[in-house]
Amino acid sequence: MPRHARKTILVVHVTASAGWIGVEAALLALCFAGVPAAGARPPGPAYAAAGQAGCSLAFVACLLALASGLLLAVGTPWGLLRYYWVTVKFALVAAIALADIFVVNDLLSSAFTQLAALPAGVGDASLGGPRSLLITAGAGQICVLAASMLLAVFKPWGRTGYGYGQWRKRPPA
């Protein structure tokens, strides 16, 4: 891959990854703020905002991070399967992207629907399940994304068996 293209894709990857962590932190903050105090109406406008952010911003950021990471892995000497840290990072990010798209967005809409159905005067305690799941999922996603960032910075574990075999097959310099 040409140097200019690699650097451009790297900038897109770092920007999308940092943006994704920021969106997840914002979603977590909205989930904390989402359940109204007893008697407050309308219930949970923060969940409506979180649903919009989750469906649009997080979706775009995770797809950009995955696509640019895959391009960098395939188009650079790091490879997707040559080093353990690249393989583990890609697996972590793919799992979080799938959880974000297929689980967290459904939890957000479920929590908003349940909040809208609560009678006036009923507050935080009656919505423990979805709120707890959303907070746990958001915190877990941020932790896994931070772990993938640490993998990219420290690059632990060395080459895989495949990567070592590829390294030995290269022509002498």
C-alpha positions in Angstrom: 0.0 0.0 0.0 1.4 3.4 -0.9 2.6 5.6 2.0 0.1 8.4 1.4 -2.9 5.9 1.2 -1.7 4.1 4.4 -1.4 7.4 6.3 -4.8 8.6 5.1 -6.5 5.3 6.2 -4.6 5.4 9.5 -6.0 8.9 10.2 -9.5 7.7 9.4 -9.0 4.7 11.6 -7.7 6.7 14.6 -10.4 9.3 14.2 -13.2 6.8 13.9 -11.9 4.8 16.9 -11.6 7.8 19.1 -15.0 9.0 18.0 -16.5 5.6 18.7 -15.1 5.7 22.3 -16.5 9.3 22.6 -20.0 8.2 21.4 -20.0 5.3 23.8 -19.1 7.6 26.7 -21.9 9.9 25.7 -24.3 7.0 25.5 -23.3 5.9 29.0 -23.8 9.4 30.4 -27.2 9.6 28.7 -28.1 6.2 30.2 -27.2 7.5 33.7 -29.3 10.6 33.1 -32.2 8.8 31.3 -34.5 7.7 34.1 -36.5 10.6 35.4 -37.0 11.4 39.1 -40.4 10.4 40.5 -43.2 12.4 38.9 -41.1 14.0 36.2 -42.5 14.1 32.7 -41.8 13.5 29.8 -40.0 10.3 30.9 -36.5 9.7 29.8 -35.8 12.2 26.9 -32.2 11.2 27.4 -33.0 7.7 26.1 -34.5 9.2 22.9 -31.2 11.1 22.4 -29.2 8.0 23.2 -31.2 6.0 20.7 -30.5 8.5 18.0 -26.9 8.7 18.8 -26.6 4.9 19.1 -28.3 4.3 15.8 -26.4 6.9 13.8 -23.1 8.0 15.3 -22.0 4.8 16.9 -23.0 2.8 13.9 -21.0 5.0 11.5 -18.0 5.1 13.8 -17.9 1.4 14.4 -18.2 0.6 10.7 -15.5 3.1 9.8 -13.2 1.7 12.5 -13.7 -1.8 11.4 -13.3 -1.1 7.7 -10.3 1.1 8.0 -8.7 -1.4 10.5 -9.3 -4.2 8.1 -7.7 -2.2 5.2 -4.7 -1.4 7.4 -4.3 -5.0 8.5 -4.5 -6.4 4.9 -2.5 -3.6 3.3 0.5 -3.3 5.7 3.1 -5.7 6.9 1.2 -6.1 10.2 -1.3 -8.4 8.5 -4.6 -9.6 10.0 -3.2 -13.0 11.2 0.6 -12.3 11.5 0.6 -10.8 15.0 -1.5 -11.8 18.0 -2.3 -8.3 19.0 -3.8 -7.4 15.6 -6.0 -10.6 15.5 -7.2 -10.1 19.1 -7.9 -6.4 18.5 -9.9 -7.1 15.4 -11.9 -9.8 17.1 -12.6 -7.5 20.1 -13.7 -4.6 17.9 -15.9 -6.9 15.7 -17.6 -8.3 18.8 -18.3 -4.9 20.2 -19.6 -3.6 16.9 -22.0 -6.6 16.7 -23.1 -6.1 20.3 -23.6 -2.4 19.6 -25.6 -2.9 16.5 -27.7 -5.9 17.5 -28.0 -5.7 21.4 -27.5 -2.1 22.7 -29.8 -0.4 20.2 -32.6 -2.9 21.1 -32.0 -2.2 24.8 -32.3 1.5 24.2 -35.5 1.3 22.4 -36.9 -1.2 25.0 -35.9 1.1 27.9 -37.5 4.1 26.2 -40.7 2.2 25.5 -40.9 1.1 29.1 -40.2 4.6 30.4 -43.0 6.0 28.2 -45.4 3.4 29.6 -44.7 4.3 33.3 -47.5 6.1 35.1 -46.8 9.6 36.5 -45.1 9.5 39.9 -43.2 6.3 39.2 -39.5 6.8 39.0 -36.2 5.2 38.8 -36.7 2.0 40.9 -39.3 0.4 38.6 -36.9 0.4 35.6 -33.9 -1.3 37.1 -33.5 -4.1 34.6 -33.1 -2.2 31.3 -31.2 0.7 32.9 -28.7 -1.7 34.6 -28.2 -3.6 31.4 -27.6 -0.4 29.4 -25.1 1.0 32.0 -23.3 -2.4 32.2 -23.2 -2.7 28.4 -21.9 0.9 27.9 -19.2 0.5 30.6 -18.2 -2.8 29.1 -18.0 -1.4 25.6 -15.8 1.4 26.8 -13.5 -1.0 28.6 -13.1 -3.3 25.6 -12.5 -0.3 23.2 -9.9 1.0 25.7 -8.3 -2.5 25.8 -8.1 -2.5 22.0 -6.5 0.9 22.0 -3.9 -0.4 24.5 -3.2 -3.4 22.3 -2.5 -1.0 19.4 -0.1 1.1 21.4 1.8 -1.7 23.2 1.6 -4.5 20.6 2.1 -7.4 23.0 2.6 -11.2 22.4 4.7 -11.2 19.2 4.0 -13.2 16.0 1.4 -15.9 15.5 2.5 -19.3 14.1 1.3 -18.1 10.7 3.2 -14.8 11.0 6.4 -16.5 12.1 6.2 -18.9 9.1 5.6 -15.9 6.7 8.6 -14.1 8.3 10.9 -17.1 7.7 9.8 -17.4 4.1 10.7 -13.9 3.1 13.7 -13.4 0.8 17.0 -12.5 2.5 17.8 -8.8 2.5 
